[in-house]
Amino acid sequence: MTIDEQTISTLTKGCVESLPDGGLQKKLEAAANEGRQLRVKLGVDPTAPDIHLGHTVVLTKLRQFQDAGHRAVLIIGDYTARIGDPSGVSKTRPQISAEVIEANAMTYQEQANKVLDQDPEKLEVRRNSEWLSPMRLEDIFKLLSASTVARILERDDFANRFHENRPISMLETLYPLLQGFDSVAIEADIELGGTDQKFNMLMGRVVQEYYGKPQQVVLTNEILPGTDGVDRMSKSVGNYIGVTEPADEIFGKVMSIPDTAMLTWYKLLTSRTTAEIEAIEQGLGDGSLHPRDQKAALGRELVARFYDEAAAAAAEQHFNELFRDKKLTVDAALVECQLEPDDNETGFVYLPKLLERWFGLTRSEARRRIRQGGVSVADRQVLSEKIGYEGLAGATIKVGKSTKFHGIIKTAG
């Protein structure tokens, strides 16, 4: 059986590379001829309790394979999380306790279920402690023999740290091999991951070959830019949208993304076809489509995905009443932000300190938002970290378009 181009296009939409060339089509055709499901692997280390839209890019790709009739194998890396993935990091990660890993694993799996099809015929959830924990020393020796020091040091992050005389622990060098052994243990046909996972996933092919198993196809996925449209979505940067955030927050944050990032979000987060996205791009280019309307459509789709259609409609209505129709009263829409006597520093206030106290932003995130023009007081954009104290009481303060970060300043007392 020959797999049509539309199927290949759908399954590779948003992917940067499919390796080896032509391998995906061969796997799909072989599975169709044999009447079996492909086993499509995604491994995640539960190093944090919550997931954001950036994480859902590869989960969405996994769902697309489920929708095509294949079996998703979600590996919760409760064992590899003890080491910490060295991909893209410049120093050894601190080790996480088993208790924290377990708590994170539970919430991560629960939130991933918001994206994946829960049909037992299409989803298999495994923990890699199943096969890694029982390993004996002789098993580790065999695994280490699958590669060489030279090959491990080829990866960019290790190579950079080596040449700059920064430490690389022996434990870190074992990580790609352990991830590769996951592919052996679950007999992966395909492995999905971000572009930062390319080395680890290709190592899976090396380890599979060493253990006499068929080699997996590797699909690297494009990285989602955050709400600032510049940096990759990250909690540490503050440019993220969590999948468990309130519907109003998700919609409002989507409406705040730059127009330049919108098409990438459509490509990576929605089921729109390449042709549909190209039509949106053309309409935005010739003026027949308005960016605001397309962002609203994107916001509705994402809210409906994590809640339902009714929640999406209500979130859009709330946003319109707040920002377009301005029907909501100040007290209903804005958080009370109390000024304290010591906020007055010789006639000025240090704004990052206030944003930290009122909205829970870190001071570095607050400074970044001020620099980018995302903060306004009394509907006037603020570009300085210090602003005049006089006249602040009663003024509105807004950080971006999410109502979570909008308030009315109250007098010190």
C-alpha positions as a printed NumPy array, in Angstrom:
array([[  0.   ,   0.   ,   0.   ],
       [  1.253,   3.462,  -0.875],
       [  0.738,   6.243,   1.67 ],
       [ -0.655,   9.391,   0.057],
       [  1.158,  12.723,   0.218],
       [ -1.628,  14.334,   2.275],
       [ -1.075,  11.854,   5.119],
       [  2.673,  12.476,   5.095],
       [  2.07 ,  16.242,   4.964],
       [ -0.283,  16.12 ,   7.96 ],
       [  2.061,  13.999,  10.055],
       [  5.103,  16.157,   9.266],
       [  3.403,  19.564,   9.578],
       [  5.473,  21.661,  11.992],
       [  8.387,  19.233,  11.804],
       [ 11.895,  20.446,  11.024],
       [ 13.399,  17.091,  10.04 ],
       [ 12.228,  13.554,   9.37 ],
       [ 15.181,  11.187,   9.646],
       [ 16.234,   9.192,   7.766],
       [ 14.885,  10.678,   4.552],
       [ 11.917,   8.626,   3.326],
       [ 11.898,   6.552,   6.505],
       [  8.494,   7.713,   7.717],
       [  6.751,   6.727,   4.504],
       [  8.397,   3.285,   4.598],
       [  7.267,   2.754,   8.199],
       [  3.705,   3.825,   7.406],
       [  3.501,   1.622,   4.31 ],
       [  4.943,  -1.397,   6.126],
       [  2.467,  -0.973,   8.986],
       [ -0.449,  -0.657,   6.544],
       [  0.622,  -3.781,   4.648],
       [  1.063,  -5.757,   7.872],
       [ -2.174,  -4.468,   9.373],
       [ -0.513,  -3.187,  12.539],
       [ -0.191,   0.047,  14.473],
       [  3.077,   1.925,  14.593],
       [  4.426,   2.532,  18.093],
       [  5.076,   6.273,  18.324],
       [  7.216,   7.28 ,  21.284],
       [  7.338,  10.514,  23.244],
       [  9.47 ,  10.665,  26.371],
       [  9.013,  13.405,  28.979],
       [ 10.931,  13.932,  32.203],
       [  8.641,  15.237,  34.98 ],
       [ 11.016,  17.958,  36.174],
       [  8.15 ,  20.473,  36.633],
       [  4.537,  20.029,  37.764],
       [  2.731,  21.858,  34.962],
       [  2.837,  21.934,  31.199],
       [  2.29 ,  24.899,  28.898],
       [  1.39 ,  25.289,  25.228],
       [  5.03 ,  24.81 ,  24.247],
       [  4.872,  21.275,  25.628],
       [  1.656,  20.572,  23.733],
       [  3.34 ,  21.028,  20.337],
       [  4.855,  17.556,  20.424],
       [  1.83 ,  16.168,  22.294],
       [ -0.33 ,  17.458,  19.425],
       [  1.922,  15.681,  16.954],
       [  1.523,  12.504,  19.003],
       [ -2.259,  12.973,  18.874],
       [ -2.103,  13.28 ,  15.075],
       [ -0.498,   9.834,  14.895],
       [ -3.257,   8.515,  17.172],
       [ -5.884,  10.013,  14.882],
       [ -4.166,   8.248,  11.974],
       [ -4.749,   4.94 ,  13.795],
       [ -1.383,   4.435,  15.502],
       [ -0.427,   3.815,  19.124],
       [  1.08 ,   6.597,  21.215],
       [  3.574,   5.442,  23.819],
       [  4.039,   8.204,  26.388],
       [  7.078,   7.532,  28.541],
       [  7.162,   9.337,  31.867],
       [ 10.884,   9.572,  32.603],
       [ 10.669,   9.097,  36.357],
       [ 14.097,   7.434,  36.274],
       [ 15.913,   9.668,  33.783],
       [ 14.57 ,  12.744,  35.607],
       [ 16.959,  11.834,  38.432],
       [ 19.85 ,  12.618,  36.079],
       [ 18.365,  15.571,  34.217],
       [ 18.428,  15.967,  30.454],
       [ 21.621,  17.851,  29.485],
       [ 20.095,  19.065,  26.202],
       [ 20.626,  22.789,  25.753],
       [ 22.039,  23.418,  29.213],
       [ 25.41 ,  24.941,  30.044],
       [ 25.94 ,  23.265,  33.4  ],
       [ 24.981,  20.13 ,  35.289],
       [ 21.35 ,  20.145,  36.374],
       [ 20.615,  19.797,  40.098],
       [ 19.142,  16.433,  41.022],
       [ 15.449,  16.286,  41.956],
       [ 14.107,  14.206,  44.827],
       [ 12.039,  11.098,  44.131],
       [  9.058,  12.643,  45.953],
       [  9.037,  15.731,  43.722],
       [  9.449,  13.618,  40.576],
       [  6.478,  11.455,  41.572],
       [  4.252,  14.453,  42.29 ],
       [  5.234,  16.066,  38.98 ],
       [  4.645,  12.818,  37.082],
       [  1.06 ,  12.622,  38.319],
       [  0.137,  16.181,  37.283],
       [  2.041,  15.971,  33.992],
       [  0.199,  12.834,  32.926],
       [ -3.144,  14.336,  33.963],
       [ -2.495,  17.484,  31.93 ],
       [ -1.136,  15.569,  28.919],
       [ -4.468,  13.755,  28.858],
       [ -6.065,  17.048,  27.818],
       [ -4.369,  16.576,  24.429],
       [ -4.113,  12.823,  23.891],
       [ -6.814,  10.315,  22.937],
       [ -7.416,   8.153,  26.034],
       [ -8.572,   5.093,  24.058],
       [ -6.499,   2.167,  25.483],
       [ -6.044,   0.916,  21.925],
       [ -4.307,   4.19 ,  21.03 ],
       [ -2.457,   5.147,  24.222],
       [  0.107,   3.387,  26.357],
       [  1.653,   5.218,  29.313],
       [  4.869,   3.776,  30.737],
       [  7.474,   4.822,  33.285],
       [ 11.078,   4.147,  32.376],
       [ 11.849,   3.026,  35.932],
       [ 10.166,  -0.231,  34.797],
       [ 13.237,  -1.233,  32.795],
       [ 15.983,   1.102,  33.989],
       [ 15.66 ,   0.517,  37.737],
       [ 16.252,  -3.27 ,  37.539],
       [ 19.436,  -2.825,  35.468],
       [ 22.502,  -4.566,  36.905],
       [ 26.054,  -3.36 ,  36.478],
       [ 26.65 ,  -5.792,  33.613],
       [ 23.556,  -4.349,  31.875],
       [ 25.044,  -0.856,  32.212],
       [ 28.34 ,  -2.131,  30.787],
       [ 26.499,  -3.481,  27.741],
       [ 24.599,  -0.232,  27.239],
       [ 27.794,   1.837,  27.507],
       [ 29.335,  -0.336,  24.79 ],
       [ 26.7  ,   0.868,  22.316],
       [ 28.504,   4.181,  21.773],
       [ 31.843,   5.921,  22.131],
       [ 33.091,   8.915,  24.086],
       [ 33.824,  10.699,  20.796],
       [ 30.231,  10.274,  19.607],
       [ 28.766,  11.469,  22.918],
       [ 30.982,  14.566,  22.826],
       [ 29.733,  15.397,  19.329],
       [ 26.564,  16.884,  20.783],
       [ 26.773,  20.675,  20.779],
       [ 26.129,  21.304,  24.468],
       [ 28.786,  18.804,  25.558],
       [ 31.256,  20.025,  22.93 ],
       [ 30.817,  23.639,  24.002],
       [ 31.23 ,  22.846,  27.675],
       [ 34.291,  20.684,  26.963],
       [ 36.068,  23.411,  24.981],
       [ 35.203,  26.022,  27.622],
       [ 36.49 ,  23.783,  30.438],
       [ 33.082,  23.604,  32.098],
       [ 32.253,  20.389,  33.984],
       [ 30.46 ,  17.483,  32.305],
       [ 29.492,  14.742,  34.727],
       [ 29.79 ,  11.097,  33.717],
       [ 26.152,  10.742,  34.728],
       [ 25.124,  13.298,  32.096],
       [ 26.952,  11.394,  29.355],
       [ 24.851,   8.355,  30.239],
       [ 21.566,  10.204,  29.674],
       [ 21.368,   9.877,  25.838],
       [ 22.053,   6.151,  26.135],
       [ 19.326,   5.676,  28.728],
       [ 16.865,   7.583,  26.535],
       [ 17.967,   5.404,  23.645],
       [ 17.352,   2.27 ,  25.69 ],
       [ 13.779,   3.467,  26.268],
       [ 13.276,   2.988,  22.515],
       [ 14.609,  -0.57 ,  22.8  ],
       [ 12.365,  -1.371,  25.761],
       [  9.119,  -0.214,  24.15 ],
       [ 10.099,  -1.183,  20.566],
       [  9.592,   2.297,  19.167],
       [  8.924,   2.703,  15.451],
       [  8.96 ,   6.518,  15.593],
       [ 10.218,   8.979,  18.2  ],
       [  8.977,  12.557,  18.509],
       [ 10.694,  15.502,  20.185],
       [ 11.758,  19.112,  19.84 ],
       [ 14.77 ,  20.111,  17.783],
       [ 16.772,  20.185,  21.023],
       [ 16.204,  16.422,  21.319],
       [ 17.702,  15.493,  17.951],
       [ 20.93 ,  14.043,  19.355],
       [ 19.134,  11.963,  21.988],
       [ 16.633,  10.596,  19.473],
       [ 19.32 ,   9.698,  16.947],
       [ 21.16 ,   7.941,  19.765],
       [ 18.017,   5.853,  20.091],
       [ 18.642,   4.565,  16.575],
       [ 22.227,   3.712,  17.527],
       [ 21.166,   1.828,  20.656],
       [ 18.37 ,  -0.02 ,  18.841],
       [ 20.804,  -1.204,  16.176],
       [ 23.266,  -2.329,  18.849],
       [ 20.542,  -4.43 ,  20.522],
       [ 19.438,  -5.909,  17.205],
       [ 16.158,  -4.002,  16.981],
       [ 14.634,  -2.185,  13.951],
       [ 15.667,   1.461,  14.009],
       [ 13.121,   4.159,  14.74 ],
       [ 12.322,   7.14 ,  12.55 ],
       [ 13.066,  10.486,  14.201],
       [ 10.763,  13.504,  13.819],
       [ 12.066,  16.777,  15.251],
       [  9.401,  19.388,  15.957],
       [  9.676,  23.155,  15.662],
       [  9.905,  25.064,  18.952],
       [  6.942,  27.304,  19.843],
       [  7.763,  30.981,  20.463],
       [  6.258,  32.413,  23.628],
       [  3.675,  35.155,  23.964],
       [  6.419,  37.714,  23.293],
       [  6.99 ,  36.163,  19.857],
       [ 10.759,  36.103,  20.441],
       [ 11.998,  33.562,  22.996],
       [ 10.863,  29.953,  23.186],
       [  7.911,  29.527,  25.504],
       [  9.221,  29.128,  29.027],
       [  8.047,  29.606,  32.59 ],
       [ 11.399,  31.068,  33.547],
       [ 10.979,  33.803,  30.913],
       [  7.319,  34.348,  31.799],
       [  6.07 ,  34.17 ,  28.202],
       [  3.957,  31.042,  28.627],
       [  0.313,  29.934,  28.676],
       [ -0.4  ,  27.022,  31.003],
       [ -2.925,  24.43 ,  29.879],
       [ -4.716,  24.618,  33.247],
       [ -5.005,  28.416,  33.319],
       [ -8.552,  29.86 ,  33.379],
       [-10.244,  30.133,  29.99 ],
       [-10.251,  33.944,  30.176],
       [ -6.496,  33.959,  30.789],
       [ -5.745,  31.649,  27.868],
       [ -7.87 ,  33.692,  25.472],
       [ -6.482,  37.017,  26.695],
       [ -2.875,  35.874,  26.39 ],
       [ -3.459,  34.538,  22.87 ],
       [ -4.838,  37.944,  21.898],
       [ -1.626,  39.543,  23.193],
       [  0.798,  37.636,  20.932],
       [  2.504,  39.605,  18.146],
       [  0.974,  39.272,  14.686],
       [  4.32 ,  37.907,  13.468],
       [  3.99 ,  34.831,  15.719],
       [  0.39 ,  34.009,  14.838],
       [  0.991,  31.791,  11.799],
       [  3.583,  29.741,  13.696],
       [  1.054,  29.217,  16.477],
       [ -1.557,  28.117,  13.939],
       [  0.922,  25.671,  12.436],
       [  2.129,  24.159,  15.705],
       [ -0.98 ,  24.254,  17.894],
       [ -3.959,  23.643,  15.608],
       [ -5.243,  20.991,  13.242],
       [ -5.435,  23.468,  10.353],
       [ -3.992,  22.08 ,   7.126],
       [ -1.046,  23.651,   5.359],
       [ -3.433,  24.957,   2.691],
       [ -5.683,  26.567,   5.316],
       [ -2.733,  28.263,   7.001],
       [ -1.425,  29.5  ,   3.656],
       [ -4.893,  30.967,   2.974],
       [ -4.76 ,  32.822,   6.308],
       [ -1.286,  34.105,   5.463],
       [ -2.457,  35.323,   2.069],
       [ -5.523,  37.009,   3.578],
       [ -3.411,  38.81 ,   6.181],
       [ -1.033,  39.895,   3.445],
       [ -3.649,  41.349,   1.109],
       [ -5.764,  42.823,   3.9  ],
       [ -8.836,  40.653,   3.344],
       [ -8.357,  39.156,   6.832],
       [ -7.767,  41.169,  10.012],
       [ -5.074,  39.967,  12.478],
       [ -7.384,  40.545,  15.444],
       [-10.075,  38.279,  13.999],
       [ -7.574,  35.522,  13.266],
       [ -6.105,  35.734,  16.764],
       [ -9.616,  35.533,  18.201],
       [-10.273,  32.401,  16.131],
       [ -7.006,  30.936,  17.415],
       [ -7.913,  31.838,  20.996],
       [-11.35 ,  30.224,  20.679],
       [ -9.826,  27.045,  19.261],
       [ -7.266,  26.722,  22.05 ],
       [ -9.766,  27.446,  24.851],
       [-12.236,  24.954,  23.369],
       [ -9.472,  22.385,  23.245],
       [ -8.735,  22.595,  26.966],
       [-12.282,  23.441,  28.1  ],
       [-15.202,  23.43 ,  25.631],
       [-16.942,  25.579,  23.029],
       [-19.101,  27.335,  25.611],
       [-16.043,  28.357,  27.634],
       [-14.386,  29.624,  24.465],
       [-17.381,  31.782,  23.565],
       [-17.602,  33.144,  27.13 ],
       [-13.867,  33.947,  27.187],
       [-14.141,  35.872,  23.925],
       [-17.193,  37.776,  25.184],
       [-15.384,  38.684,  28.403],
       [-12.366,  39.904,  26.447],
       [-14.506,  42.002,  24.109],
       [-16.438,  43.575,  26.975],
       [-13.219,  44.405,  28.772],
       [-11.107,  45.7  ,  25.894],
       [-13.358,  46.491,  22.953],
       [-16.755,  47.399,  24.379],
       [-15.408,  48.484,  27.814],
       [-18.651,  47.447,  29.511],
       [-17.123,  45.978,  32.667],
       [-16.818,  48.192,  35.714],
       [-13.414,  48.874,  37.182],
       [-14.227,  46.993,  40.37 ],
       [-15.416,  43.932,  38.443],
       [-12.472,  43.8  ,  36.078],
       [ -9.455,  44.915,  38.086],
       [ -7.523,  43.545,  41.033],
       [ -7.011,  45.882,  43.98 ],
       [ -3.347,  46.916,  44.195],
       [ -2.525,  48.415,  47.574],
       [  0.207,  51.032,  47.88 ],
       [  2.274,  50.859,  51.074],
       [  3.854,  53.885,  52.802],
       [  7.391,  52.725,  52.064],
       [  6.593,  52.459,  48.33 ],
       [  7.173,  56.223,  48.166],
       [ 10.909,  56.594,  47.68 ],
       [ 11.522,  60.352,  47.571],
       [  8.638,  60.943,  45.23 ],
       [  9.117,  57.872,  43.063],
       [  8.186,  54.198,  43.212],
       [ 10.167,  51.245,  41.891],
       [  7.645,  49.588,  39.59 ],
       [  9.186,  46.065,  39.411],
       [  8.82 ,  45.81 ,  43.202],
       [  5.115,  46.635,  42.935],
       [  4.516,  44.184,  40.086],
       [  6.238,  41.491,  42.116],
       [  3.985,  42.132,  45.111],
       [  0.719,  42.685,  43.275],
       [  0.893,  40.151,  40.443],
       [  3.539,  37.614,  41.521],
       [  5.9  ,  38.465,  38.644],
       [  9.61 ,  38.152,  39.285],
       [ 11.427,  41.469,  39.17 ],
       [ 13.41 ,  40.355,  36.118],
       [ 10.165,  39.486,  34.308],
       [  8.659,  42.825,  35.364],
       [ 11.697,  44.701,  34.025],
       [ 11.495,  42.778,  30.742],
       [  7.828,  43.653,  30.288],
       [  8.524,  47.325,  31.002],
       [ 11.36 ,  47.367,  28.431],
       [  9.052,  45.791,  25.837],
       [  6.343,  48.412,  26.426],
       [  3.898,  45.96 ,  27.951],
       [  3.092,  47.962,  31.093],
       [  0.694,  50.897,  31.309],
       [ -0.464,  53.095,  34.176],
       [ -3.615,  55.205,  33.727],
       [ -3.697,  53.944,  30.116],
       [ -0.26 ,  55.446,  29.413],
       [  2.625,  53.214,  28.431],
       [  5.425,  53.091,  31.036],
       [  9.008,  52.814,  29.794],
       [ 10.896,  53.516,  33.025],
       [ 11.297,  51.278,  36.065],
       [ 10.804,  54.326,  38.335],
       [  7.61 ,  56.354,  38.058],
       [  6.223,  59.286,  40.027],
       [  4.322,  58.445,  43.208],
       [  2.02 ,  61.443,  43.082],
       [ -1.347,  60.666,  41.482],
       [ -0.954,  56.872,  41.391],
       [ -3.873,  56.206,  43.736],
       [ -6.986,  55.396,  41.712],
       [ -5.084,  54.801,  38.478],
       [ -5.382,  51.551,  36.553],
       [ -2.277,  49.432,  35.98 ],
       [ -2.067,  46.84 ,  33.234],
       [  0.628,  44.323,  32.355],
       [ -0.164,  42.879,  28.944],
       [ -3.719,  41.978,  27.97 ],
       [ -4.387,  39.218,  30.494],
       [ -6.851,  40.367,  33.179],
       [ -4.813,  38.402,  35.708],
       [ -2.29 ,  41.276,  35.589],
       [ -4.697,  44.239,  35.557],
       [ -5.404,  46.25 ,  38.685],
       [ -6.542,  49.473,  40.235],
       [ -4.091,  51.195,  42.548],
       [ -5.38 ,  51.932,  46.034],
       [ -4.125,  54.608,  48.439],
       [ -1.526,  53.638,  51.042],
       [ -2.946,  53.23 ,  54.492]])
